Amino acid sequence: MKITFLGAVEEVTGSKYLVEHKDTKIFVDCGLFQGSYRTTQRNREEFPVDPSTINAVVLTHAHIDHTGYLPLLVKKGFTGKIYCSQATYELCEILLLDNGNIQEETAKQFNEQKDPSAPAVDPLYTKADAQYSLGFFHVIDYEAPFNIGAFTITLIRCSHIVGSSFVVVSDGKKKLTFSGDLGGQQLIMNAPTPLKHTDYLVLESTYGDRLHSEGDPIGILGKIINATVARGGKVLIPAFAVGRTQTILYCLYQLKQKNIIADIPIFLDSPMAISASELFCNFKEDYTLPVSQCKEILSIAKNIHAVEESKQLDDLDGSAIIIAGSGMMEGGRMVHHLHYVSDPKNTLVMVGYQPAGTRGGYLRSGAQEIKLFGRTYAVRAQIKTVDMFSAHADYKEILEWLAHFEQAPKKIFLTHGDLESAQSLKKKIEQRFGWQVIIPTYQESFDLD
């Protein structure tokens, strides 16, 4: 068995892992690189493997940095099956189509604004390409081993988001396990399933160098909202459509039920997040909410579907809470609302990971101004970060999860984290367990035999 690392090495996004044995080639995850312009341009580089030679793809979960390259893979000649859980498939129906639309719109805007002498840019793929790729999906039950050529694959419930899975690949002699994104102690999701054995482990390291802040995230969010309302301001919450938005809605529901915050309007301005919330309640095995309350909790906000409705949010009177994507503020409807950061009465609350080079990363690091659609805005609003909402385990939670293994994996490969985070987690695992830990580089291969 051989593994080659083709993404999410020494960085967070672009998860792609090639696993080979005899005449079988599979990919575990096939995601887009996301973040800065320089990073996203890597999606346009020549693919390092002939897609027509890949037998299958197996997905850990639906997030675009794990699935967003699939329409392009199919476009380039992949003809195999894409295996995943039921919830992952249903979320991919939402996320991939939305991303195809984003690719088209981004290319259109670039071509309209580019120098006339510069060549036109084609979208990475279209909404139609994304729709076509969905025909290659094949749903698999948890804990139900299935075969792909020389491999036996098993999905194990992970609980990072609904539908997320550990992927266990076996050649009959050894097991290679992919953590995907490892969830920590979340407000509405179950804890990740403890595993007892694997020969090799590919482990995420997003927060390998830090601990999430302690305290009551609901109470902290309530104090931020109340302080903003006292100033007559608005609260902007950029949030990832899948997972984070549902958690924030749960928090706002709790705050309103307990009369901790004023009865101000809440707007969910993200068609993708609205669709994700509508299917969330169908997968009760993944979350801790009472089924009877799930839809009530997730309907606390007024859903904004139409573009014209969204534009009206840019001229609101009085206090309000606006939740919109994207979580990193690189695209989506939140970008159209960010002009509100020029008003000191308002507050921008960041509740997710903000990589360097993204608009969210700049704001988190104290940027004094931001550029939006050719205009520059001074940053006068309060910029707050509440990192207790993360769906990624911090290093303490990762170590606690690793402690369930009854014997040491032969090797642990750290991915899905910047180099500093991976190096920090490597040191912590070696100090606590004495296990062999490797931080792979791009296109590096390892023979597991």
N, C-alpha and C positions, 0 to 999 in steps of 0.2 A: 504494500500500500504506500502511495506517495501523495503528499500534499504540497500544493503550490499556492502561495499567498499573492493574490492579485488585487487587493484593495483593503482598506481599513488597517493598513500597517503604518505605524508611527503617525497616525491620524485617525479621526473618528469615522468618517464617511466612506462610502464606496465598497462595502463588504462584498467580497467575492473570493471563494475558495475552491480551487480545483482539486478533486480527489480522484486518483487513478489506481486501478488494480487490474492486472491482466489486460483485457481489451475493453474495460469499462471506464468511462470518464463521466464524472458527475460534477456539477457545481453545487455548493451549499451557499445559498444567497447569491444575488446578482444585482447589486445596488448602484445607485448613482453617487458620484462624488458631489458634495454639496458645500456651499460656503462662498468663498471669494471667487471672483472671476477667474483667477489663475487656477484655482482648484477645479472649478466646474469645466474648464476647457479640457481637462483630462478625459472627460467623457467622449470627446471627439477624437481622441488618439486611436490608432489602429489597435483593434482588439488582439490580445496576445495569444489567443487560441482560436482555431477555426471553429466557429459555432456549429457547423454541420457535423463535427466529430464528437460533440457532447451528447451523451445518451439521455441525460435528464438533469433537472434542477430541483433541489429541495430547499424550501424556504423555512427560516426560523420564525419570521413574522412579517407584517405587511408594510412597515415603514419604508419610505422611498429610498433611504440609504441602504436598504437591503433588497429591494425589489425593483427600483426604478429603471434599471437598465434592461429589464426583460423585453419590453417591446422592441428595443433596438437589437437585442440578441436574436429575436425571431426574425426581424427585418434582415439581419445579416446571414440567415441561413439555418438557425436552430430549428429542428423538427421534432424534438423529443417531448416528453411530458414535464410539467411543472407541478411538483407535489407539495401539498401544504394542508393545514387544518381547514375546517369549514369556515371559521371566522376570518382566517387570513385571506381566503378566497373572496369572501364578501367584502372585506375591507379593500382588497386590491381592485375590485370592481370600481370602487369609489376613487381610490388614490391614483391608480394608473391612468384612468380616464381624465381626471383633473390635471395630472401632470402633463399628459399629452396636450391638453388645452393650453397649459402654461407654456410649453415649448413653442407652440404655434404663436401665441401672443408675444412672447419674448422676441422671437425671430422677426415678427412683423414690426414691433416697436423699434428694434435695432435697425432694420432696413429703412424705416421712415426717417430715422435721425442720423444715419451714417453719412459720411462724406460721399457725394455722388460718384466720385472716382473709385471708391472702395467697393470690393465685390459684395454681392448680396449673401446673406447667411440663410441657410435652410434650417428649419427646426430639427432638433435631434431626432424626434419622431412626432407623429401627429396623434390626435385623439383617435382617429381611425386605426392607426397602427396599434395603439393600446387596446382598443376593442378587439382587434384580431388576435392579439397575444392571449387574451382571456380564454380563447378556445383551446389553448394548450394546457390549461390547469386541470389538475386531478386531485380531488379531495381525499384525504386519508384520516382515519380515526386515530386518536391518541392510543398509545400502547398496543398498536396493531402492526407488527412487523410486516414489511413488504420487501420484495426483491427488485433490484435494478441490476441486471447482469450479475457481476461477481459480488455485489454488495447486498447486505440486508440492512434496511433502514427502519428506525423506530423514532416516532415523535413522542415526546414527553412534555406534558403541560408545564409551562414556564411562568406565566402570569406577569410578564413585563407589560403587555397590553393584551386585550382579548385576542385569543387565537395564537399567541406566541408559544414557541416550542423550543425545547432542547432537541437537537438532531443528533442521533446516535448512528454512526456508520460502522458496520462490522464486515470484515472479510472472512469471517468464520474462525479466525484465530485471535484477532485483536479488535478492540473497540476504540473508535475515534469520536469524541463527543464535542459538539459545538454548543456553546452557551447561548449564542445569539446575544441579545441584550438582557442582562441579568437584572431582574427587578429587585428592589429592596423592600423596606417596610413602607408600603404605600397606603394611602388613606382608604381607597376603595378596591384595591386589587389584592388577591390572595398572595401569600408568600410563595417564592419559587420552590418547586419540588426539590427536596434534598436527594442527591444522588450518592450512591455508595461505592461505585466502581467505574473506572474507565482506564484504558491503557494510555490514551493521549487526550489532552483537553485543549481546545481552542477557547480562550476565555477573554471576555471584554475587559477593558481597563479604563473606561471613560473617566471615572472618578477614583482612579487608583492612587492619587496623591492627596486626597482630601476627604473630610468627613462632612456630611450634611449638618447644617446648624440644628441644634437642639431647641426644643420649645414647641409651642402650639401654633402650627401654621395657620389654622383657621382664625385664631385670636390675633395673630400678627397681621393677617390680611384685613381683618375687621378694623384694626387700629389705623391702618393706612387709608382705608376707605373713609372712615369717620373724620380723619384729619383733612382729607381732601374735600369732603362735603362741607366741612366747617369753613373752608376757604371759598366755597362756591365753585369748586373745580370738578373736573371729570377724571375718571380712572380708566386708563388704557391698559389692557392685559393682552399682549401678544402671546398666543398659545398654540401649540401643536394640535392639529385637528383630532388626532386619535390619541386618547389617553389623557393628555394634560387638560384639554377643554372639559372633559367629563369630570375630572377631579375638581377643577375650579368651580364648575356649576354645583357640585356637591357642597363645596365650602360656602358658597353664597347662599345655598338653600339653608344650611345650618345657621348661618348668621341672621338670615331673615326670620327663620322659625323662632329663634331665641330673642328676636328684637334687638340684636346687637348693632345692626346698621339701619339707617333710615330706609324708608320704602321708596328708593329712587329707581328709575328704569334701568333694566339690564338688557343689553342687546348682544346677541350672538350673530356677528356679521361674518359668517363663513359657511357657504353652502356645503363644503366638504365636511366641516365639523358637525353641521346639522345632520347630514346623512349618517355620519359615524355614530352620533348619539342615538339616532333612531334604531340602529341595529345592536347597539351596546347591550341593551336589556335582554336580548335574545340568548346571551351566552352566560347564564347565571353561574356556571361552574368556575368562571374566572374571577368573579368579583365578590365582595363581601356585603354589598348593599342588600337590604330586603327587596325581594322581587316586587312586592306590592308597592314599594315606594320609588322604584327605579325611574319609571317614566315621569312621575311627579317631580322628582328631583331634577331630571334633565330638561324639564319644560319650564324651568323658572325664568328663563330669558325669553325675550321676544326674538324669534328667528327672522333674520334678514336674508331674503333670497335674491331679490331683484337688485340690479346695479343702481337703479334710480333711488331705491330705498336706502342703499348704502351711502349714496352721495348726500342724502338728507342728514346723515349723522355728522357731517362735517360742519353743520350750522345749528347745533343744538343749543337751546337755552337751558340754563341750570345744570345741576349735577346729573351724572349718569355713569354707568359702567359699560365700556365697550370691549368685548372679547372678539378677537379676530386673528386670523393667520396672516403671515406665517410667524412661527415662534421665534425665528431669528431675524425677522423684519427685513428679509431680503426680497420678499415678494408678497403677493396676497393683498387682501383689502386693508390690513393694518397699515401698510405703507401710505395709503391714501389718507389715513387719519393721523399720521405722525406730525402733521403741522401743529397739532395741539401741544407738542412739547415746547413751543415757543411761549406759552402762557404759564407764568409761575404758579397759578392757582391749581394747575393740573398735576397728575402723577402718572408716570409710566411704571408699571410693575412687571418686572421680568421674572418668569416662573420656570424657565427652562434653560438648557445648555446654550451658551452663546460663544461660538468659536471665534478666535481671532480672525480679523479680516471681514467679518460680517457687520452689518449695521448694528445688530444687537451687541456684538463684541465691542464696537467703538463706543456705544452709549454706556455700556457697563464699565468701561475703562475711564470714563469721565470726559467724553467728547464735549466740546463747547458749542459745536454746530454740526448740523447734518444737511446733506443735499438730497432734495426730493424733486424729481421731475424737472431738473434744470434750475431749481431755486435753492437758496441756502437759508436755513432756519437756525436761529440761535436756540440753544438748549437751555431753557429757563425753568422748565417743569422739574418737579421732584423725580429722581430716578431711583427706584427701589428694586432690590433683588431679594426674592424669597426662594431659597434653594431647597427648601424642605419638601417641595412637590415633585422632586425628580423621580422618574420611573427607572433610573439606573441606580444600582447599589453603590454605596461608597465603599472605601477599602475595608472598613470594619465589617460591613455586611457581606462583602465578598469573602473575607477570611472566615466568617462564621459559616457561610455556605460550603466552603472548601473543607471545613472541619468534619463534615458528614462522611467524607470518603473514608472507607475502612482500610484502604491501602493506598500508597502513593502512586499517582500517575507517573508513567515513565518520563513524560515531558509535558510541560504546560507551555503553550504558545500564547503570548499576550498580544491582542489586537484591539481595534476599536478604541483607541485612546492616543493622545499625542505622546511624543517620545518621553517627555518629563513624567507624565502620569504612568506610563508603562514601566519606566525605570524604577519609579517609586514603589509600585505594586510588586515588581519582581523582587526587590530587596525585602519587602515585608513578607512575601511568601517564603523566600529562602530562609529568612531569620526564624519564622515561626515553625515551618514544617521541614525545612531542609530539602525541599523538592527542587528538581531541575526545571528552571524557567528560561524560556527563550523569547526574545523580542525579534520576530522575523522582519526582513526588509522586503521591499516590493519585488515580486517575481522570484523570491527565494523559495527553493524546494527542499523538502526533507523526505528521505526514504525511511518509512516507519518499520520496514522489515529489518 
